[in-house]
Every structure is written in C-alpha cells, then in structure tokens.
Amino acid sequence: MPVNFSLTLPGCAAGASVLWWQFAMSLQEAAMKLIEQDEMEDFQAILQARQLAADDFELHQVDTTDPKTDEIFGLTGFVTVSRKSNGHKKQYPIGDGSSWVTEFERDLQRGAFAG
C-alpha cells in the first residue's frame, strides 16, 4: 500500500494540497531504510481500519546503528510518529526484531493520539 504524501503548491488557495498516492518504491526504500515495507503496509492498514487519514500522520526515523558493528549486530534506531492535527507524538524503537507497529496500534487503542 503506497504512502500518502501531501504537497502544497505555490499559487494554490491557502491550505490546498495535492495528495500523492504513489511514490517510487526505490525512493521510499531509501527514505525508510529501517522501516520495512511490510511494517509500512501494516501501519497503513491500522490507520485505514480506524478510518484515520494517513496524511494526518508523519513518520520520522533516526538511525542509531553503529557503522562499525552493523554487520554483526542488527540495524537500530527509533521512529517518531506524529499526528499533525493535534501535535501528539510517540517514539518507538525500530530495527531488526522491533515491534513498533504493534506498539503504535496499542497506543492508538489507549487514546495516545486522540483529541
């Protein structure tokens, strides 16, 4: 499932945006090195199941992998999930063996991104 991106174009009415429903896979993979494609699909499915707009959420990942040990130990980092409409943010560990999508879903159920 593609990621939604919004882009405000110069000359458009205030707040007007264009939703980009398709994004080149190679660019997406480069932008989301630690977040696997299946995790992105699960993230999108969770939002869709709760009728939440994907373009209301933003993911920002930080790679904390030590380049000296990345071939011995797995990739590590964290992702910050932000809800644009209310400013709520949560941070989750990501990388090999992480379960950030499950933790995100649990936080949604607990109301962490509500209001």
PyRosetta script that sets phi, psi and omega in degrees:
from pyrosetta import init, pose_from_sequence

init()
pose = pose_from_sequence("MPVNFSLTLPGCAAGASVLWWQFAMSLQEAAMKLIEQDEMEDFQAILQARQLAADDFELHQVDTTDPKTDEIFGLTGFVTVSRKSNGHKKQYPIGDGSSWVTEFERDLQRGAFAG")
pose.set_psi(1, 127.9)
pose.set_omega(1, -177.4)
pose.set_phi(2, -70.1)
pose.set_psi(2, 157.2)
pose.set_omega(2, 178.1)
pose.set_phi(3, -87.3)
pose.set_psi(3, 141.4)
pose.set_omega(3, 176.5)
pose.set_phi(4, -86.1)
pose.set_psi(4, 133.5)
pose.set_omega(4, 174.9)
pose.set_phi(5, -126.0)
pose.set_psi(5, 145.7)
pose.set_omega(5, 177.2)
pose.set_phi(6, -119.7)
pose.set_psi(6, 141.9)
pose.set_omega(6, -176.7)
pose.set_phi(7, -138.0)
pose.set_psi(7, 123.9)
pose.set_omega(7, 176.0)
pose.set_phi(8, -88.7)
pose.set_psi(8, 126.4)
pose.set_omega(8, -176.8)
pose.set_phi(9, -96.5)
pose.set_psi(9, 137.8)
pose.set_omega(9, 176.3)
pose.set_phi(10, -59.2)
pose.set_psi(10, 140.8)
pose.set_omega(10, 178.9)
pose.set_phi(11, 87.7)
pose.set_psi(11, -7.6)
pose.set_omega(11, 177.2)
pose.set_phi(12, -85.0)
pose.set_psi(12, 159.6)
pose.set_omega(12, 176.5)
pose.set_phi(13, -57.1)
pose.set_psi(13, 151.9)
pose.set_omega(13, -178.9)
pose.set_phi(14, -53.1)
pose.set_psi(14, 131.2)
pose.set_omega(14, 178.3)
pose.set_phi(15, 81.0)
pose.set_psi(15, -4.8)
pose.set_omega(15, 179.5)
pose.set_phi(16, -69.4)
pose.set_psi(16, 140.8)
pose.set_omega(16, 178.7)
pose.set_phi(17, -144.2)
pose.set_psi(17, 159.8)
pose.set_omega(17, 177.2)
pose.set_phi(18, -113.4)
pose.set_psi(18, 126.4)
pose.set_omega(18, 178.0)
pose.set_phi(19, -89.3)
pose.set_psi(19, 129.5)
pose.set_omega(19, 177.7)
pose.set_phi(20, -102.0)
pose.set_psi(20, 107.5)
pose.set_omega(20, -174.7)
pose.set_phi(21, -86.7)
pose.set_psi(21, -18.5)
pose.set_omega(21, 179.6)
pose.set_phi(22, -125.0)
pose.set_psi(22, 137.2)
pose.set_omega(22, -177.7)
pose.set_phi(23, -136.3)
pose.set_psi(23, 133.3)
pose.set_omega(23, -175.7)
pose.set_phi(24, -54.4)
pose.set_psi(24, 128.4)
pose.set_omega(24, -175.9)
pose.set_phi(25, -57.2)
pose.set_psi(25, -41.0)
pose.set_omega(25, -178.8)
pose.set_phi(26, -63.3)
pose.set_psi(26, -38.4)
pose.set_omega(26, 177.4)
pose.set_phi(27, -69.0)
pose.set_psi(27, -40.3)
pose.set_omega(27, 179.3)
pose.set_phi(28, -63.2)
pose.set_psi(28, -43.7)
pose.set_omega(28, 179.6)
pose.set_phi(29, -64.2)
pose.set_psi(29, -38.4)
pose.set_omega(29, 178.6)
pose.set_phi(30, -66.5)
pose.set_psi(30, -38.3)
pose.set_omega(30, -178.5)
pose.set_phi(31, -74.9)
pose.set_psi(31, -27.4)
pose.set_omega(31, -176.3)
pose.set_phi(32, -121.0)
pose.set_psi(32, 63.4)
pose.set_omega(32, -175.7)
pose.set_phi(33, -60.4)
pose.set_psi(33, -44.1)
pose.set_omega(33, -176.7)
pose.set_phi(34, -85.6)
pose.set_psi(34, -24.7)
pose.set_omega(34, -178.6)
pose.set_phi(35, -91.1)
pose.set_psi(35, 118.4)
pose.set_omega(35, -177.7)
pose.set_phi(36, -75.1)
pose.set_psi(36, 155.8)
pose.set_omega(36, 179.9)
pose.set_phi(37, -58.0)
pose.set_psi(37, -42.0)
pose.set_omega(37, -179.5)
pose.set_phi(38, -66.3)
pose.set_psi(38, -31.2)
pose.set_omega(38, 175.8)
pose.set_phi(39, -67.7)
pose.set_psi(39, -40.4)
pose.set_omega(39, 177.2)
pose.set_phi(40, -63.7)
pose.set_psi(40, -40.7)
pose.set_omega(40, 178.5)
pose.set_phi(41, -64.2)
pose.set_psi(41, -42.1)
pose.set_omega(41, 177.7)
pose.set_phi(42, -64.0)
pose.set_psi(42, -42.3)
pose.set_omega(42, 177.8)
pose.set_phi(43, -58.6)
pose.set_psi(43, -48.1)
pose.set_omega(43, 179.0)
pose.set_phi(44, -62.0)
pose.set_psi(44, -41.3)
pose.set_omega(44, -179.7)
pose.set_phi(45, -64.4)
pose.set_psi(45, -38.5)
pose.set_omega(45, 178.2)
pose.set_phi(46, -63.3)
pose.set_psi(46, -45.1)
pose.set_omega(46, 178.7)
pose.set_phi(47, -62.9)
pose.set_psi(47, -44.8)
pose.set_omega(47, -179.0)
pose.set_phi(48, -63.2)
pose.set_psi(48, -41.5)
pose.set_omega(48, -179.4)
pose.set_phi(49, -63.0)
pose.set_psi(49, -28.7)
pose.set_omega(49, -179.9)
pose.set_phi(50, -99.0)
pose.set_psi(50, 9.2)
pose.set_omega(50, 179.6)
pose.set_phi(51, 54.3)
pose.set_psi(51, 43.1)
pose.set_omega(51, 176.2)
pose.set_phi(52, -103.7)
pose.set_psi(52, 137.1)
pose.set_omega(52, -178.7)
pose.set_phi(53, -71.6)
pose.set_psi(53, 124.4)
pose.set_omega(53, -179.4)
pose.set_phi(54, -61.4)
pose.set_psi(54, -32.8)
pose.set_omega(54, -178.9)
pose.set_phi(55, -75.9)
pose.set_psi(55, -1.6)
pose.set_omega(55, 174.0)
pose.set_phi(56, -88.2)
pose.set_psi(56, -6.2)
pose.set_omega(56, -178.8)
pose.set_phi(57, -117.8)
pose.set_psi(57, 143.9)
pose.set_omega(57, 179.4)
pose.set_phi(58, -130.7)
pose.set_psi(58, 138.2)
pose.set_omega(58, 177.3)
pose.set_phi(59, -110.5)
pose.set_psi(59, 133.6)
pose.set_omega(59, 174.8)
pose.set_phi(60, -130.7)
pose.set_psi(60, 119.0)
pose.set_omega(60, -177.8)
pose.set_phi(61, -107.7)
pose.set_psi(61, 149.1)
pose.set_omega(61, 175.4)
pose.set_phi(62, -128.3)
pose.set_psi(62, 126.2)
pose.set_omega(62, 179.5)
pose.set_phi(63, -89.0)
pose.set_psi(63, 117.0)
pose.set_omega(63, 178.5)
pose.set_phi(64, -108.0)
pose.set_psi(64, 14.4)
pose.set_omega(64, -179.9)
pose.set_phi(65, -64.2)
pose.set_psi(65, 132.8)
pose.set_omega(65, 174.4)
pose.set_phi(66, -77.5)
pose.set_psi(66, 115.9)
pose.set_omega(66, -176.9)
pose.set_phi(67, -60.1)
pose.set_psi(67, -20.8)
pose.set_omega(67, 179.8)
pose.set_phi(68, -76.3)
pose.set_psi(68, -20.5)
pose.set_omega(68, -175.9)
pose.set_phi(69, -122.5)
pose.set_psi(69, 7.6)
pose.set_omega(69, -174.0)
pose.set_phi(70, -64.6)
pose.set_psi(70, -18.9)
pose.set_omega(70, 176.9)
pose.set_phi(71, -88.3)
pose.set_psi(71, -17.3)
pose.set_omega(71, 179.0)
pose.set_phi(72, -94.5)
pose.set_psi(72, -49.8)
pose.set_omega(72, 179.8)
pose.set_phi(73, -103.7)
pose.set_psi(73, 158.5)
pose.set_omega(73, -179.1)
pose.set_phi(74, -70.1)
pose.set_psi(74, 167.5)
pose.set_omega(74, 175.0)
pose.set_phi(75, -68.3)
pose.set_psi(75, 141.7)
pose.set_omega(75, 179.5)
pose.set_phi(76, -137.1)
pose.set_psi(76, 158.8)
pose.set_omega(76, 177.6)
pose.set_phi(77, 171.6)
pose.set_psi(77, -162.2)
pose.set_omega(77, 174.9)
pose.set_phi(78, -146.2)
pose.set_psi(78, 155.6)
pose.set_omega(78, 176.5)
pose.set_phi(79, -120.3)
pose.set_psi(79, 136.6)
pose.set_omega(79, 172.7)
pose.set_phi(80, -104.6)
pose.set_psi(80, 122.0)
pose.set_omega(80, 176.1)
pose.set_phi(81, -99.4)
pose.set_psi(81, 123.4)
pose.set_omega(81, -179.4)
pose.set_phi(82, -118.6)
pose.set_psi(82, 137.1)
pose.set_omega(82, 171.7)
pose.set_phi(83, -99.9)
pose.set_psi(83, 114.5)
pose.set_omega(83, -173.1)
pose.set_phi(84, -62.9)
pose.set_psi(84, -39.0)
pose.set_omega(84, -173.2)
pose.set_phi(85, -67.4)
pose.set_psi(85, -24.0)
pose.set_omega(85, -179.2)
pose.set_phi(86, -130.5)
pose.set_psi(86, -2.7)
pose.set_omega(86, 177.0)
pose.set_phi(87, 78.3)
pose.set_psi(87, 3.9)
pose.set_omega(87, 179.7)
pose.set_phi(88, -70.4)
pose.set_psi(88, 138.7)
pose.set_omega(88, -178.5)
pose.set_phi(89, -137.2)
pose.set_psi(89, 147.3)
pose.set_omega(89, 173.2)
pose.set_phi(90, -140.8)
pose.set_psi(90, 146.9)
pose.set_omega(90, -179.4)
pose.set_phi(91, -115.0)
pose.set_psi(91, 138.7)
pose.set_omega(91, -177.7)
pose.set_phi(92, -133.1)
pose.set_psi(92, 142.5)
pose.set_omega(92, 172.9)
pose.set_phi(93, -69.4)
pose.set_psi(93, 140.5)
pose.set_omega(93, 178.2)
pose.set_phi(94, -131.4)
pose.set_psi(94, 167.1)
pose.set_omega(94, 179.6)
pose.set_phi(95, 126.1)
pose.set_psi(95, -168.8)
pose.set_omega(95, -177.3)
pose.set_phi(96, -56.1)
pose.set_psi(96, 123.7)
pose.set_omega(96, 176.3)
pose.set_phi(97, 80.9)
pose.set_psi(97, 6.5)
pose.set_omega(97, -179.3)
pose.set_phi(98, -79.5)
pose.set_psi(98, 161.8)
pose.set_omega(98, 178.9)
pose.set_phi(99, -129.2)
pose.set_psi(99, 43.5)
pose.set_omega(99, -174.8)
pose.set_phi(100, -62.0)
pose.set_psi(100, -33.4)
pose.set_omega(100, -178.7)
pose.set_phi(101, -66.6)
pose.set_psi(101, -41.2)
pose.set_omega(101, 177.3)
pose.set_phi(102, -64.0)
pose.set_psi(102, -41.8)
pose.set_omega(102, 178.5)
pose.set_phi(103, -65.6)
pose.set_psi(103, -39.8)
pose.set_omega(103, 176.7)
pose.set_phi(104, -61.0)
pose.set_psi(104, -45.8)
pose.set_omega(104, 179.8)
pose.set_phi(105, -61.2)
pose.set_psi(105, -42.4)
pose.set_omega(105, 178.1)
pose.set_phi(106, -61.5)
pose.set_psi(106, -42.9)
pose.set_omega(106, 178.8)
pose.set_phi(107, -64.7)
pose.set_psi(107, -38.0)
pose.set_omega(107, 175.6)
pose.set_phi(108, -60.2)
pose.set_psi(108, -45.1)
pose.set_omega(108, -180.0)
pose.set_phi(109, -62.6)
pose.set_psi(109, -32.4)
pose.set_omega(109, -179.4)
pose.set_phi(110, -85.2)
pose.set_psi(110, -1.9)
pose.set_omega(110, 176.3)
pose.set_phi(111, 87.2)
pose.set_psi(111, 15.6)
pose.set_omega(111, -176.8)
pose.set_phi(112, -62.9)
pose.set_psi(112, -26.0)
pose.set_omega(112, -178.6)
pose.set_phi(113, -110.0)
pose.set_psi(113, 9.4)
pose.set_omega(113, -177.6)
pose.set_phi(114, -79.0)
pose.set_psi(114, 160.8)
pose.set_omega(114, 171.9)
pose.set_phi(115, 79.2)
pose.dump_pdb("model.pdb")
